[in-house]
Structures are given as C-alpha cells and as structure tokens.
C-alpha cells in the first residue's frame, strides 16, 4: 500500500522540550481529544481510536561511508481509517 506523508518535521531539540511534546500527546490520548500537529504552513489533526496499535522500535543505523552511526527510538501509533486498531504481536512493553 503506498504511503502518503501528511505531516513531517524534524529538528534538534533539548530533552526537556521533547519530553514536553510527548507529555502533551499523552494528555491528549488520555482525554480522548484530537491531536493537532502544526509547523510552518503545514498542519494535520488526527483522532486516534481508543485502542490504536502502539509500536516502539530502537534502531542502530550504520552509514555506508564508515562514519559514526545513528541511534534512534521511534514511537508510533497506527490504526485503520475506520478507527480499528491492529492485532497484538508482542509481549507487554516495559519502559524503565
């Protein structure tokens, strides 16, 4: 299935600012409110269902040039457009 990017932004931020954004998303999820993302001239509003699929991924990318690699933690919520969540495939998640 082809992918259409509805919104994308990327910039270096301090950890406190990242935590603040994540707290805002967590509060929106807890309250059942829509999540509006905006930056510059782009914006999108999304309404996650009560049980979206939650994916957490830690990656290490090694560049082909032999320079320093890149580490990342990715958090993703996904759901079908009809509001259905996906199926569970992993054991329960722990973040410590």
RODO-2510 file (C-alpha; in nm, 4 decimals, decimal comma):
residues 96
     n   res          X          Y          Z
     1     x     0,0000     0,0000     0,0000
     2     x     0,1508     0,3382    -0,0966
     3     x     0,2285     0,5782     0,1860
     4     x     0,1283     0,9453     0,1842
     5     x     0,3087     1,1681     0,4340
     6     x     0,0503     1,4036     0,5862
     7     x     0,2925     1,5917     0,8115
     8     x     0,6644     1,5828     0,8821
     9     x     0,9014     1,7954     1,0831
    10     x     1,2464     1,7239     1,2214
    11     x     1,4815     1,9390     1,4262
    12     x     1,7326     1,9101     1,7065
    13     x     1,5769     1,9897     2,0464
    14     x     1,6797     1,9607     2,4095
    15     x     1,5450     1,6650     2,6063
    16     x     1,3109     1,8789     2,8201
    17     x     1,1352     2,0158     2,5117
    18     x     1,0984     1,6654     2,3663
    19     x     0,9511     1,5466     2,6972
    20     x     0,7039     1,8363     2,6924
    21     x     0,5796     1,7396     2,3441
    22     x     0,5440     1,3755     2,4498
    23     x     0,3516     1,4801     2,7647
    24     x     0,1117     1,6841     2,5518
    25     x     0,0475     1,3838     2,3260
    26     x    -0,0014     1,1619     2,6341
    27     x    -0,2522     1,4084     2,7814
    28     x    -0,4457     1,4221     2,4521
    29     x    -0,4557     1,0414     2,4387
    30     x    -0,5752     1,0147     2,8000
    31     x    -0,8510     1,2700     2,7483
    32     x    -0,9623     1,1290     2,4118
    33     x    -0,9004     1,4631     2,2401
    34     x    -0,7804     1,5086     1,8830
    35     x    -0,4087     1,5622     1,8264
    36     x    -0,3231     1,8597     1,6067
    37     x     0,0278     1,8840     1,4646
    38     x     0,1445     2,2099     1,3076
    39     x     0,4730     2,3584     1,1913
    40     x     0,5108     2,6453     0,9490
    41     x     0,2450     2,6217     0,6786
    42     x     0,1589     2,2565     0,7374
    43     x    -0,0859     2,1093     0,9867
    44     x    -0,2916     1,7960     1,0407
    45     x    -0,5450     1,6896     1,3038
    46     x    -0,5805     1,3209     1,3902
    47     x    -0,8257     1,1329     1,6132
    48     x    -0,6641     0,8122     1,7424
    49     x    -0,9175     0,5464     1,8411
    50     x    -0,9457     0,4110     2,1953
    51     x    -0,7114     0,1204     2,1112
    52     x    -0,4577     0,2062     1,8400
    53     x    -0,1609    -0,0191     1,7699
    54     x     0,1443     0,1145     1,9582
    55     x     0,4845     0,0332     1,8113
    56     x     0,8159     0,1034     1,9835
    57     x     1,1380     0,0491     1,7930
    58     x     1,5037     0,1062     1,8840
    59     x     1,7401     0,1182     1,5865
    60     x     2,1090     0,1484     1,5103
    61     x     2,1861     0,2689     1,1589
    62     x     2,5372     0,2242     1,0262
    63     x     2,6312     0,4596     0,7424
    64     x     2,7893     0,3113     0,4304
    65     x     3,0686     0,5729     0,4484
    66     x     3,2063     0,4201     0,7698
    67     x     3,1436     0,7345     0,9778
    68     x     2,9555     0,7417     1,3072
    69     x     2,6237     0,5598     1,3163
    70     x     2,2891     0,6863     1,4347
    71     x     2,0751     0,5553     1,7197
    72     x     1,7028     0,6165     1,7444
    73     x     1,3930     0,5379     1,9477
    74     x     1,0698     0,5526     1,7480
    75     x     0,7190     0,5637     1,8939
    76     x     0,4344     0,5052     1,6506
    77     x     0,0575     0,4920     1,6853
    78     x    -0,1314     0,3413     1,3945
    79     x    -0,4887     0,2495     1,3160
    80     x    -0,7120     0,1815     1,0209
    81     x    -0,9027     0,4775     0,8806
    82     x    -1,2231     0,3149     1,0046
    83     x    -1,0873     0,3534     1,3598
    84     x    -0,9949    -0,0105     1,4149
    85     x    -0,6656    -0,0922     1,5820
    86     x    -0,4286    -0,3650     1,4709
    87     x    -0,3507    -0,7026     1,6149
    88     x    -0,1155    -0,7656     1,9054
    89     x     0,2106    -0,9317     1,8093
    90     x     0,4461    -0,8752     2,1031
    91     x     0,4612    -0,9352     2,4759
    92     x     0,3762    -0,6484     2,7111
    93     x     0,6031    -0,3444     2,6880
    94     x     0,8145    -0,2192     2,9777
    95     x     0,9968     0,1146     2,9730
    96     x     1,2294     0,1756     3,2662
***
